[in-house]
Amino acid sequence: MRKGILAASVAVAVMASAAMAEEGKTNSITTNPLGMIFGVYNIEYQRHLAEKHAVGASFSFWKPRILDLSNIGADISYNFYSKGGFEGLWIRPAIDLGVTKWTYTDVGTIDANLNYVPGKEVEESAFTFGAGATIGYKWTWAKGFTMGVAGGLKYTAGDFAGIEFGGVGPA
């Protein structure tokens, strides 16, 4: 069942990318089918403002298989392309917001009689804000099929269980 959902998601993503990124189109819908293997689901919508400029909004959901953890995030971006039509070298500064929830069982305690008291299930959440940039390259073939590669850095800050944190990591 899970493999069927993954295959259907990849097919829809490929068809949506092909349909929306044809030459002369002003909209682009993309996703990362490889991320689905690791439990990361995302979709991004971009709209051209001018020949080499577009604004974008994306939504992502991550739920790793080995932890009782989930993350939901959304971002807005401004995209600069070296060529028109969502093609070529691109730079994407963006800001994002996210919420992560994690459920775990604490280690327990020892009471006054030196008896072990089992731990309780605890649910924690973190709210994050990030700002960063991604750089990449997109190829577009006939009929609008696109493929790209990218990487970047972003600064993320947040609050987890009353502890503030922040730092630079991959985008």
VMD Tcl script that builds the backbone (N, CA, C; Angstrom):
set m [mol new atoms 513]
animate dup $m
set s [atomselect $m all]
$s set {name element resname resid chain x y z} {
  {N N MET 1 A 0.817 -1.186 0.000}
  {CA C MET 1 A 0.000 0.000 0.000}
  {C C MET 1 A 0.870 1.263 0.000}
  {N N ARG 2 A 1.883 1.270 0.880}
  {CA C ARG 2 A 2.755 2.439 0.978}
  {C C ARG 2 A 3.516 2.671 -0.338}
  {N N LYS 3 A 3.981 1.583 -0.973}
  {CA C LYS 3 A 4.694 1.712 -2.253}
  {C C LYS 3 A 3.757 2.244 -3.329}
  {N N GLY 4 A 2.477 1.844 -3.279}
  {CA C GLY 4 A 1.495 2.337 -4.246}
  {C C GLY 4 A 1.262 3.825 -4.096}
  {N N ILE 5 A 1.159 4.284 -2.854}
  {CA C ILE 5 A 0.977 5.713 -2.607}
  {C C ILE 5 A 2.196 6.489 -3.077}
  {N N LEU 6 A 3.394 5.967 -2.803}
  {CA C LEU 6 A 4.626 6.617 -3.249}
  {C C LEU 6 A 4.674 6.696 -4.769}
  {N N ALA 7 A 4.361 5.596 -5.455}
  {CA C ALA 7 A 4.385 5.578 -6.927}
  {C C ALA 7 A 3.369 6.559 -7.495}
  {N N ALA 8 A 2.176 6.597 -6.932}
  {CA C ALA 8 A 1.156 7.532 -7.405}
  {C C ALA 8 A 1.588 8.975 -7.177}
  {N N SER 9 A 2.199 9.267 -6.029}
  {CA C SER 9 A 2.673 10.617 -5.727}
  {C C SER 9 A 3.746 11.060 -6.714}
  {N N VAL 10 A 4.679 10.160 -7.022}
  {CA C VAL 10 A 5.736 10.477 -7.984}
  {C C VAL 10 A 5.127 10.738 -9.358}
  {N N ALA 11 A 4.182 9.906 -9.776}
  {CA C ALA 11 A 3.545 10.090 -11.081}
  {C C ALA 11 A 2.822 11.425 -11.164}
  {N N VAL 12 A 2.077 11.781 -10.132}
  {CA C VAL 12 A 1.367 13.060 -10.109}
  {C C VAL 12 A 2.363 14.212 -10.149}
  {N N ALA 13 A 3.454 14.111 -9.397}
  {CA C ALA 13 A 4.463 15.171 -9.370}
  {C C ALA 13 A 5.097 15.363 -10.734}
  {N N VAL 14 A 5.429 14.266 -11.400}
  {CA C VAL 14 A 6.045 14.356 -12.731}
  {C C VAL 14 A 5.068 14.974 -13.719}
  {N N MET 15 A 3.813 14.537 -13.686}
  {CA C MET 15 A 2.819 15.084 -14.615}
  {C C MET 15 A 2.555 16.558 -14.339}
  {N N ALA 16 A 2.477 16.936 -13.068}
  {CA C ALA 16 A 2.240 18.336 -12.724}
  {C C ALA 16 A 3.410 19.200 -13.164}
  {N N SER 17 A 4.629 18.738 -12.950}
  {CA C SER 17 A 5.804 19.489 -13.377}
  {C C SER 17 A 5.806 19.643 -14.889}
  {N N ALA 18 A 5.500 18.578 -15.600}
  {CA C ALA 18 A 5.495 18.617 -17.062}
  {C C ALA 18 A 4.405 19.543 -17.577}
  {N N ALA 19 A 3.247 19.527 -16.965}
  {CA C ALA 19 A 2.128 20.321 -17.450}
  {C C ALA 19 A 2.305 21.808 -17.171}
  {N N MET 20 A 2.949 22.158 -16.073}
  {CA C MET 20 A 2.993 23.543 -15.654}
  {C C MET 20 A 4.227 24.309 -16.097}
  {N N ALA 21 A 5.308 23.631 -16.449}
  {CA C ALA 21 A 6.547 24.351 -16.720}
  {C C ALA 21 A 6.857 24.474 -18.200}
  {N N GLU 22 A 5.855 24.283 -19.069}
  {CA C GLU 22 A 6.107 24.430 -20.495}
  {C C GLU 22 A 6.524 25.864 -20.801}
  {N N GLU 23 A 7.251 26.022 -21.925}
  {CA C GLU 23 A 7.714 27.340 -22.316}
  {C C GLU 23 A 6.523 28.277 -22.473}
  {N N GLY 24 A 6.632 29.469 -21.954}
  {CA C GLY 24 A 5.570 30.441 -22.041}
  {C C GLY 24 A 4.588 30.384 -20.884}
  {N N LYS 25 A 4.678 29.396 -20.041}
  {CA C LYS 25 A 3.779 29.298 -18.904}
  {C C LYS 25 A 4.225 30.277 -17.823}
  {N N THR 26 A 3.284 30.710 -17.039}
  {CA C THR 26 A 3.610 31.648 -15.973}
  {C C THR 26 A 3.551 31.008 -14.593}
  {N N ASN 27 A 3.206 29.724 -14.523}
  {CA C ASN 27 A 3.105 29.016 -13.250}
  {C C ASN 27 A 3.967 27.766 -13.273}
  {N N SER 28 A 4.435 27.381 -12.101}
  {CA C SER 28 A 5.208 26.146 -11.970}
  {C C SER 28 A 4.818 25.462 -10.666}
  {N N ILE 29 A 4.561 24.170 -10.748}
  {CA C ILE 29 A 4.314 23.363 -9.558}
  {C C ILE 29 A 5.373 22.274 -9.546}
  {N N THR 30 A 6.123 22.183 -8.449}
  {CA C THR 30 A 7.192 21.184 -8.362}
  {C C THR 30 A 7.134 20.454 -7.024}
  {N N THR 31 A 7.783 19.310 -7.006}
  {CA C THR 31 A 7.932 18.538 -5.781}
  {C C THR 31 A 9.242 17.780 -5.866}
  {N N ASN 32 A 9.634 17.156 -4.773}
  {CA C ASN 32 A 10.862 16.371 -4.730}
  {C C ASN 32 A 10.494 14.906 -4.516}
  {N N PRO 33 A 10.377 14.124 -5.599}
  {CA C PRO 33 A 9.987 12.721 -5.433}
  {C C PRO 33 A 11.008 11.902 -4.637}
  {N N LEU 34 A 12.273 12.249 -4.661}
  {CA C LEU 34 A 13.278 11.510 -3.889}
  {C C LEU 34 A 13.089 11.708 -2.394}
  {N N GLY 35 A 12.598 12.869 -1.995}
  {CA C GLY 35 A 12.351 13.121 -0.587}
  {C C GLY 35 A 11.299 12.199 -0.002}
  {N N MET 36 A 10.364 11.753 -0.839}
  {CA C MET 36 A 9.294 10.874 -0.363}
  {C C MET 36 A 9.831 9.557 0.177}
  {N N ILE 37 A 10.973 9.129 -0.327}
  {CA C ILE 37 A 11.606 7.899 0.166}
  {C C ILE 37 A 11.942 8.039 1.653}
  {N N PHE 38 A 12.273 9.252 2.080}
  {CA C PHE 38 A 12.666 9.513 3.465}
  {C C PHE 38 A 11.529 10.110 4.299}
  {N N GLY 39 A 10.309 10.075 3.766}
  {CA C GLY 39 A 9.163 10.584 4.512}
  {C C GLY 39 A 8.965 12.081 4.417}
  {N N VAL 40 A 9.621 12.749 3.459}
  {CA C VAL 40 A 9.479 14.185 3.272}
  {C C VAL 40 A 8.561 14.416 2.069}
  {N N TYR 41 A 7.450 15.095 2.311}
  {CA C TYR 41 A 6.502 15.411 1.249}
  {C C TYR 41 A 6.434 16.920 1.121}
  {N N ASN 42 A 6.630 17.419 -0.092}
  {CA C ASN 42 A 6.578 18.862 -0.280}
  {C C ASN 42 A 6.014 19.201 -1.651}
  {N N ILE 43 A 5.504 20.418 -1.746}
  {CA C ILE 43 A 5.018 20.936 -3.019}
  {C C ILE 43 A 5.307 22.432 -3.023}
  {N N GLU 44 A 5.713 22.929 -4.178}
  {CA C GLU 44 A 6.002 24.362 -4.310}
  {C C GLU 44 A 5.285 24.914 -5.528}
  {N N TYR 45 A 4.708 26.076 -5.354}
  {CA C TYR 45 A 4.069 26.800 -6.450}
  {C C TYR 45 A 4.880 28.062 -6.692}
  {N N GLN 46 A 5.208 28.329 -7.980}
  {CA C GLN 46 A 5.895 29.574 -8.341}
  {C C GLN 46 A 5.111 30.272 -9.446}
  {N N ARG 47 A 5.109 31.579 -9.397}
  {CA C ARG 47 A 4.459 32.391 -10.433}
  {C C ARG 47 A 5.463 33.422 -10.915}
  {N N HIS 48 A 5.609 33.482 -12.254}
  {CA C HIS 48 A 6.515 34.466 -12.856}
  {C C HIS 48 A 5.993 35.873 -12.639}
  {N N LEU 49 A 6.890 36.771 -12.268}
  {CA C LEU 49 A 6.573 38.196 -12.184}
  {C C LEU 49 A 7.107 38.915 -13.415}
  {N N ALA 50 A 8.277 38.478 -13.858}
  {CA C ALA 50 A 8.939 39.002 -15.043}
  {C C ALA 50 A 9.722 37.837 -15.645}
  {N N GLU 51 A 10.406 38.060 -16.751}
  {CA C GLU 51 A 11.055 36.959 -17.467}
  {C C GLU 51 A 11.943 36.090 -16.583}
  {N N LYS 52 A 12.707 36.687 -15.693}
  {CA C LYS 52 A 13.658 35.914 -14.885}
  {C C LYS 52 A 13.359 35.962 -13.383}
  {N N HIS 53 A 12.179 36.401 -13.018}
  {CA C HIS 53 A 11.827 36.555 -11.606}
  {C C HIS 53 A 10.499 35.869 -11.317}
  {N N ALA 54 A 10.422 35.214 -10.171}
  {CA C ALA 54 A 9.185 34.551 -9.763}
  {C C ALA 54 A 9.071 34.601 -8.244}
  {N N VAL 55 A 7.846 34.560 -7.757}
  {CA C VAL 55 A 7.598 34.414 -6.330}
  {C C VAL 55 A 7.096 32.998 -6.108}
  {N N GLY 56 A 7.367 32.471 -4.918}
  {CA C GLY 56 A 6.963 31.099 -4.654}
  {C C GLY 56 A 6.442 30.920 -3.245}
  {N N ALA 57 A 5.671 29.872 -3.082}
  {CA C ALA 57 A 5.183 29.458 -1.769}
  {C C ALA 57 A 5.250 27.944 -1.738}
  {N N SER 58 A 5.684 27.391 -0.616}
  {CA C SER 58 A 5.769 25.938 -0.538}
  {C C SER 58 A 5.255 25.448 0.810}
  {N N PHE 59 A 4.897 24.185 0.812}
  {CA C PHE 59 A 4.399 23.507 2.001}
  {C C PHE 59 A 5.140 22.184 2.110}
  {N N SER 60 A 5.528 21.796 3.329}
  {CA C SER 60 A 6.221 20.517 3.493}
  {C C SER 60 A 5.724 19.796 4.743}
  {N N PHE 61 A 5.839 18.478 4.696}
  {CA C PHE 61 A 5.473 17.624 5.815}
  {C C PHE 61 A 6.531 16.533 5.915}
  {N N TRP 62 A 7.044 16.296 7.127}
  {CA C TRP 62 A 8.064 15.265 7.346}
  {C C TRP 62 A 7.677 14.429 8.541}
  {N N LYS 63 A 7.678 13.127 8.359}
  {CA C LYS 63 A 7.412 12.193 9.451}
  {C C LYS 63 A 8.353 11.014 9.268}
  {N N PRO 64 A 9.485 11.024 9.992}
  {CA C PRO 64 A 10.420 9.899 9.858}
  {C C PRO 64 A 9.810 8.614 10.400}
  {N N ARG 65 A 10.218 7.509 9.819}
  {CA C ARG 65 A 9.663 6.208 10.191}
  {C C ARG 65 A 10.143 5.730 11.560}
  {N N ILE 66 A 11.303 6.181 12.013}
  {CA C ILE 66 A 11.893 5.623 13.233}
  {C C ILE 66 A 11.606 6.432 14.498}
  {N N LEU 67 A 10.986 7.605 14.379}
  {CA C LEU 67 A 10.682 8.443 15.538}
  {C C LEU 67 A 9.210 8.837 15.530}
  {N N ASP 68 A 8.662 9.087 16.700}
  {CA C ASP 68 A 7.306 9.616 16.781}
  {C C ASP 68 A 7.417 11.134 16.740}
  {N N LEU 69 A 7.750 11.628 15.557}
  {CA C LEU 69 A 8.035 13.039 15.340}
  {C C LEU 69 A 7.370 13.456 14.045}
  {N N SER 70 A 6.874 14.673 13.978}
  {CA C SER 70 A 6.349 15.200 12.720}
  {C C SER 70 A 6.682 16.683 12.629}
  {N N ASN 71 A 6.851 17.145 11.396}
  {CA C ASN 71 A 7.180 18.542 11.146}
  {C C ASN 71 A 6.334 19.041 9.991}
  {N N ILE 72 A 5.720 20.197 10.187}
  {CA C ILE 72 A 4.957 20.862 9.136}
  {C C ILE 72 A 5.582 22.234 8.951}
  {N N GLY 73 A 5.827 22.611 7.701}
  {CA C GLY 73 A 6.438 23.905 7.441}
  {C C GLY 73 A 5.897 24.549 6.177}
  {N N ALA 74 A 6.047 25.851 6.104}
  {CA C ALA 74 A 5.642 26.609 4.924}
  {C C ALA 74 A 6.639 27.740 4.727}
  {N N ASP 75 A 6.877 28.101 3.470}
  {CA C ASP 75 A 7.773 29.233 3.221}
  {C C ASP 75 A 7.295 30.061 2.044}
  {N N ILE 76 A 7.840 31.270 1.967}
  {CA C ILE 76 A 7.645 32.132 0.810}
  {C C ILE 76 A 9.030 32.497 0.299}
  {N N SER 77 A 9.127 32.660 -1.027}
  {CA C SER 77 A 10.442 32.905 -1.619}
  {C C SER 77 A 10.335 33.868 -2.797}
  {N N TYR 78 A 11.486 34.425 -3.145}
  {CA C TYR 78 A 11.638 35.219 -4.370}
  {C C TYR 78 A 12.711 34.513 -5.170}
  {N N ASN 79 A 12.428 34.177 -6.410}
  {CA C ASN 79 A 13.309 33.327 -7.207}
  {C C ASN 79 A 13.882 34.090 -8.400}
  {N N PHE 80 A 15.208 34.052 -8.538}
  {CA C PHE 80 A 15.904 34.690 -9.654}
  {C C PHE 80 A 16.427 33.590 -10.575}
  {N N TYR 81 A 16.079 33.625 -11.863}
  {CA C TYR 81 A 16.531 32.631 -12.845}
  {C C TYR 81 A 17.480 33.274 -13.844}
  {N N SER 82 A 18.501 32.503 -14.287}
  {CA C SER 82 A 19.435 33.018 -15.294}
  {C C SER 82 A 18.816 33.004 -16.685}
  {N N LYS 83 A 17.824 32.161 -16.905}
  {CA C LYS 83 A 17.090 32.082 -18.169}
  {C C LYS 83 A 15.607 32.265 -17.850}
  {N N GLY 84 A 14.810 32.506 -18.848}
  {CA C GLY 84 A 13.368 32.607 -18.625}
  {C C GLY 84 A 12.740 31.224 -18.523}
  {N N GLY 85 A 11.479 31.179 -18.147}
  {CA C GLY 85 A 10.729 29.932 -18.166}
  {C C GLY 85 A 11.125 28.924 -17.102}
  {N N PHE 86 A 11.463 29.366 -15.910}
  {CA C PHE 86 A 11.821 28.457 -14.810}
  {C C PHE 86 A 12.986 27.555 -15.191}
  {N N GLU 87 A 13.983 28.091 -15.855}
  {CA C GLU 87 A 15.092 27.275 -16.345}
  {C C GLU 87 A 16.423 27.956 -16.066}
  {N N GLY 88 A 17.460 27.128 -15.933}
  {CA C GLY 88 A 18.820 27.618 -15.765}
  {C C GLY 88 A 19.222 27.723 -14.302}
  {N N LEU 89 A 20.301 28.450 -14.077}
  {CA C LEU 89 A 20.808 28.697 -12.726}
  {C C LEU 89 A 19.794 29.565 -11.983}
  {N N TRP 90 A 19.543 29.236 -10.719}
  {CA C TRP 90 A 18.607 30.039 -9.958}
  {C C TRP 90 A 19.075 30.221 -8.519}
  {N N ILE 91 A 18.621 31.312 -7.933}
  {CA C ILE 91 A 18.902 31.628 -6.530}
  {C C ILE 91 A 17.553 31.908 -5.877}
  {N N ARG 92 A 17.353 31.376 -4.676}
  {CA C ARG 92 A 16.049 31.431 -4.023}
  {C C ARG 92 A 16.181 31.831 -2.557}
  {N N PRO 93 A 16.189 33.131 -2.230}
  {CA C PRO 93 A 16.093 33.510 -0.825}
  {C C PRO 93 A 14.665 33.237 -0.326}
  {N N ALA 94 A 14.547 32.797 0.926}
  {CA C ALA 94 A 13.226 32.448 1.453}
  {C C ALA 94 A 13.174 32.630 2.957}
  {N N ILE 95 A 11.964 32.781 3.463}
  {CA C ILE 95 A 11.721 32.752 4.898}
  {C C ILE 95 A 10.688 31.657 5.161}
  {N N ASP 96 A 10.789 31.005 6.310}
  {CA C ASP 96 A 9.854 29.913 6.581}
  {C C ASP 96 A 9.443 29.865 8.045}
  {N N LEU 97 A 8.326 29.210 8.268}
  {CA C LEU 97 A 7.797 28.945 9.599}
  {C C LEU 97 A 7.550 27.450 9.703}
  {N N GLY 98 A 7.762 26.890 10.880}
  {CA C GLY 98 A 7.543 25.459 11.049}
  {C C GLY 98 A 7.080 25.108 12.452}
  {N N VAL 99 A 6.425 23.969 12.556}
  {CA C VAL 99 A 6.010 23.418 13.839}
  {C C VAL 99 A 6.424 21.958 13.856}
  {N N THR 100 A 7.151 21.564 14.899}
  {CA C THR 100 A 7.566 20.173 15.072}
  {C C THR 100 A 6.942 19.645 16.350}
  {N N LYS 101 A 6.386 18.432 16.258}
  {CA C LYS 101 A 5.824 17.766 17.441}
  {C C LYS 101 A 6.542 16.448 17.620}
  {N N TRP 102 A 6.836 16.127 18.882}
  {CA C TRP 102 A 7.591 14.926 19.215}
  {C C TRP 102 A 6.961 14.289 20.442}
  {N N THR 103 A 6.678 12.995 20.367}
  {CA C THR 103 A 6.135 12.253 21.494}
  {C C THR 103 A 7.165 11.220 21.925}
  {N N TYR 104 A 7.420 11.148 23.235}
  {CA C TYR 104 A 8.389 10.186 23.758}
  {C C TYR 104 A 7.993 9.814 25.188}
  {N N THR 105 A 8.612 8.773 25.694}
  {CA C THR 105 A 8.397 8.361 27.079}
  {C C THR 105 A 9.624 8.772 27.876}
  {N N ASP 106 A 9.387 9.526 28.957}
  {CA C ASP 106 A 10.550 9.959 29.748}
  {C C ASP 106 A 11.133 8.761 30.515}
  {N N VAL 107 A 12.285 8.943 31.099}
  {CA C VAL 107 A 13.029 7.826 31.703}
  {C C VAL 107 A 12.443 7.334 33.015}
  {N N GLY 108 A 11.539 8.058 33.615}
  {CA C GLY 108 A 10.983 7.643 34.896}
  {C C GLY 108 A 11.783 8.212 36.052}
  {N N THR 109 A 11.338 7.871 37.259}
  {CA C THR 109 A 11.985 8.396 38.465}
  {C C THR 109 A 12.094 7.297 39.520}
  {N N ILE 110 A 12.780 7.607 40.584}
  {CA C ILE 110 A 12.875 6.740 41.763}
  {C C ILE 110 A 12.116 7.455 42.887}
  {N N ASP 111 A 11.146 6.752 43.513}
  {CA C ASP 111 A 10.375 7.401 44.578}
  {C C ASP 111 A 11.136 7.353 45.905}
  {N N ALA 112 A 10.507 7.845 46.974}
  {CA C ALA 112 A 11.137 7.922 48.305}
  {C C ALA 112 A 11.492 6.555 48.869}
  {N N ASN 113 A 10.803 5.508 48.427}
  {CA C ASN 113 A 11.085 4.149 48.896}
  {C C ASN 113 A 12.074 3.421 47.980}
  {N N LEU 114 A 12.707 4.160 47.095}
  {CA C LEU 114 A 13.672 3.650 46.132}
  {C C LEU 114 A 13.044 2.657 45.142}
  {N N ASN 115 A 11.782 2.875 44.838}
  {CA C ASN 115 A 11.098 2.087 43.813}
  {C C ASN 115 A 11.110 2.868 42.505}
  {N N TYR 116 A 11.283 2.121 41.437}
  {CA C TYR 116 A 11.272 2.763 40.117}
  {C C TYR 116 A 9.832 3.077 39.719}
  {N N VAL 117 A 9.594 4.308 39.292}
  {CA C VAL 117 A 8.288 4.735 38.794}
  {C C VAL 117 A 8.452 4.931 37.282}
  {N N PRO 118 A 7.745 4.111 36.477}
  {CA C PRO 118 A 7.906 4.199 35.021}
  {C C PRO 118 A 7.623 5.605 34.497}
  {N N GLY 119 A 8.272 5.896 33.389}
  {CA C GLY 119 A 8.101 7.201 32.776}
  {C C GLY 119 A 6.733 7.364 32.137}
  {N N LYS 120 A 6.377 8.591 31.914}
  {CA C LYS 120 A 5.105 8.926 31.285}
  {C C LYS 120 A 5.351 9.387 29.860}
  {N N GLU 121 A 4.318 9.221 29.032}
  {CA C GLU 121 A 4.428 9.710 27.666}
  {C C GLU 121 A 4.347 11.231 27.688}
  {N N VAL 122 A 5.267 11.859 26.981}
  {CA C VAL 122 A 5.367 13.315 26.944}
  {C C VAL 122 A 5.275 13.767 25.495}
  {N N GLU 123 A 4.520 14.845 25.251}
  {CA C GLU 123 A 4.475 15.431 23.912}
  {C C GLU 123 A 5.035 16.838 23.987}
  {N N GLU 124 A 6.023 17.103 23.194}
  {CA C GLU 124 A 6.659 18.419 23.141}
  {C C GLU 124 A 6.439 18.990 21.744}
  {N N SER 125 A 6.544 20.286 21.625}
  {CA C SER 125 A 6.457 20.907 20.302}
  {C C SER 125 A 7.424 22.081 20.239}
  {N N ALA 126 A 7.827 22.380 19.031}
  {CA C ALA 126 A 8.732 23.505 18.786}
  {C C ALA 126 A 8.182 24.332 17.635}
  {N N PHE 127 A 8.247 25.616 17.774}
  {CA C PHE 127 A 7.886 26.549 16.715}
  {C C PHE 127 A 9.184 27.140 16.189}
  {N N THR 128 A 9.365 27.153 14.868}
  {CA C THR 128 A 10.622 27.655 14.309}
  {C C THR 128 A 10.371 28.728 13.258}
  {N N PHE 129 A 11.368 29.571 13.099}
  {CA C PHE 129 A 11.412 30.586 12.049}
  {C C PHE 129 A 12.762 30.444 11.372}
  {N N GLY 130 A 12.790 30.512 10.052}
  {CA C GLY 130 A 14.053 30.391 9.332}
  {C C GLY 130 A 14.157 31.387 8.201}
  {N N ALA 131 A 15.383 31.717 7.844}
  {CA C ALA 131 A 15.667 32.582 6.704}
  {C C ALA 131 A 16.958 32.079 6.075}
  {N N GLY 132 A 16.952 31.963 4.757}
  {CA C GLY 132 A 18.149 31.464 4.094}
  {C C GLY 132 A 18.041 31.567 2.592}
  {N N ALA 133 A 18.930 30.881 1.911}
  {CA C ALA 133 A 18.949 30.919 0.450}
  {C C ALA 133 A 19.382 29.560 -0.095}
  {N N THR 134 A 18.835 29.254 -1.254}
  {CA C THR 134 A 19.167 28.027 -1.969}
  {C C THR 134 A 19.636 28.422 -3.354}
  {N N ILE 135 A 20.597 27.681 -3.892}
  {CA C ILE 135 A 21.058 27.895 -5.261}
  {C C ILE 135 A 20.965 26.557 -5.981}
  {N N GLY 136 A 20.603 26.613 -7.241}
  {CA C GLY 136 A 20.462 25.363 -7.972}
  {C C GLY 136 A 20.446 25.581 -9.468}
  {N N TYR 137 A 20.174 24.499 -10.179}
  {CA C TYR 137 A 20.082 24.557 -11.637}
  {C C TYR 137 A 18.912 23.693 -12.061}
  {N N LYS 138 A 18.091 24.202 -12.992}
  {CA C LYS 138 A 16.940 23.478 -13.523}
  {C C LYS 138 A 17.082 23.303 -15.020}
  {N N TRP 139 A 16.803 22.069 -15.462}
  {CA C TRP 139 A 16.767 21.761 -16.891}
  {C C TRP 139 A 15.308 21.560 -17.284}
  {N N THR 140 A 14.914 22.069 -18.455}
  {CA C THR 140 A 13.561 21.875 -18.959}
  {C C THR 140 A 13.641 21.274 -20.348}
  {N N TRP 141 A 12.912 20.172 -20.546}
  {CA C TRP 141 A 12.887 19.500 -21.839}
  {C C TRP 141 A 11.573 19.792 -22.554}
  {N N ALA 142 A 11.455 19.280 -23.779}
  {CA C ALA 142 A 10.225 19.426 -24.557}
  {C C ALA 142 A 9.047 18.931 -23.714}
  {N N LYS 143 A 7.916 19.503 -23.899}
  {CA C LYS 143 A 6.680 19.183 -23.166}
  {C C LYS 143 A 6.724 19.637 -21.715}
  {N N GLY 144 A 7.783 20.367 -21.309}
  {CA C GLY 144 A 7.794 20.975 -20.000}
  {C C GLY 144 A 8.336 20.154 -18.849}
  {N N PHE 145 A 8.791 18.913 -19.079}
  {CA C PHE 145 A 9.360 18.128 -17.986}
  {C C PHE 145 A 10.600 18.832 -17.470}
  {N N THR 146 A 10.701 18.996 -16.157}
  {CA C THR 146 A 11.857 19.668 -15.571}
  {C C THR 146 A 12.530 18.773 -14.547}
  {N N MET 147 A 13.809 19.008 -14.370}
  {CA C MET 147 A 14.579 18.329 -13.344}
  {C C MET 147 A 15.618 19.316 -12.847}
  {N N GLY 148 A 15.927 19.262 -11.559}
  {CA C GLY 148 A 16.890 20.202 -11.023}
  {C C GLY 148 A 17.660 19.633 -9.860}
  {N N VAL 149 A 18.682 20.370 -9.484}
  {CA C VAL 149 A 19.518 20.033 -8.344}
  {C C VAL 149 A 19.755 21.334 -7.572}
  {N N ALA 150 A 19.799 21.237 -6.244}
  {CA C ALA 150 A 19.943 22.456 -5.452}
  {C C ALA 150 A 20.527 22.154 -4.078}
  {N N GLY 151 A 20.983 23.196 -3.436}
  {CA C GLY 151 A 21.474 23.118 -2.073}
  {C C GLY 151 A 21.575 24.523 -1.513}
  {N N GLY 152 A 21.612 24.641 -0.207}
  {CA C GLY 152 A 21.715 25.966 0.372}
  {C C GLY 152 A 21.875 25.923 1.872}
  {N N LEU 153 A 21.843 27.102 2.462}
  {CA C LEU 153 A 21.970 27.263 3.906}
  {C C LEU 153 A 20.856 28.151 4.416}
  {N N LYS 154 A 20.463 27.904 5.676}
  {CA C LYS 154 A 19.496 28.800 6.307}
  {C C LYS 154 A 19.756 28.857 7.802}
  {N N TYR 155 A 19.357 29.965 8.366}
  {CA C TYR 155 A 19.422 30.140 9.813}
  {C C TYR 155 A 18.034 29.836 10.362}
  {N N THR 156 A 17.958 28.965 11.354}
  {CA C THR 156 A 16.683 28.611 11.977}
  {C C THR 156 A 16.768 28.919 13.466}
  {N N ALA 157 A 15.727 29.542 13.982}
  {CA C ALA 157 A 15.632 29.829 15.410}
  {C C ALA 157 A 14.281 29.342 15.893}
  {N N GLY 158 A 14.217 28.962 17.164}
  {CA C GLY 158 A 12.953 28.489 17.695}
  {C C GLY 158 A 12.983 28.307 19.184}
  {N N ASP 159 A 11.927 27.673 19.670}
  {CA C ASP 159 A 11.753 27.424 21.084}
  {C C ASP 159 A 11.253 25.999 21.247}
  {N N PHE 160 A 11.973 25.179 22.009}
  {CA C PHE 160 A 11.584 23.796 22.259}
  {C C PHE 160 A 11.551 23.570 23.756}
  {N N ALA 161 A 10.373 23.275 24.290}
  {CA C ALA 161 A 10.198 23.008 25.723}
  {C C ALA 161 A 10.779 24.128 26.590}
  {N N GLY 162 A 10.571 25.370 26.158}
  {CA C GLY 162 A 11.043 26.520 26.904}
  {C C GLY 162 A 12.514 26.859 26.687}
  {N N ILE 163 A 13.182 26.115 25.833}
  {CA C ILE 163 A 14.597 26.378 25.545}
  {C C ILE 163 A 14.709 27.005 24.160}
  {N N GLU 164 A 15.259 28.197 24.095}
  {CA C GLU 164 A 15.448 28.848 22.807}
  {C C GLU 164 A 16.688 28.292 22.128}
  {N N PHE 165 A 16.629 28.143 20.807}
  {CA C PHE 165 A 17.758 27.646 20.046}
  {C C PHE 165 A 17.854 28.368 18.725}
  {N N GLY 166 A 18.999 28.220 18.063}
  {CA C GLY 166 A 19.185 28.815 16.746}
  {C C GLY 166 A 20.514 28.387 16.174}
  {N N GLY 167 A 20.582 28.389 14.843}
  {CA C GLY 167 A 21.824 28.033 14.191}
  {C C GLY 167 A 21.659 27.880 12.695}
  {N N VAL 168 A 22.778 27.716 12.024}
  {CA C VAL 168 A 22.806 27.586 10.571}
  {C C VAL 168 A 22.857 26.105 10.210}
  {N N GLY 169 A 22.082 25.744 9.191}
  {CA C GLY 169 A 22.056 24.352 8.730}
  {C C GLY 169 A 21.710 24.292 7.258}
  {N N PRO 170 A 21.602 23.083 6.715}
  {CA C PRO 170 A 21.290 22.938 5.287}
  {C C PRO 170 A 19.852 23.368 4.975}
  {N N ALA 171 A 19.689 23.862 3.756}
  {CA C ALA 171 A 18.351 24.241 3.292}
  {C C ALA 171 A 17.984 23.344 2.119}
}
mol reanalyze $m
mol bondsrecalc $m
mol representation Tube
mol addrep $m
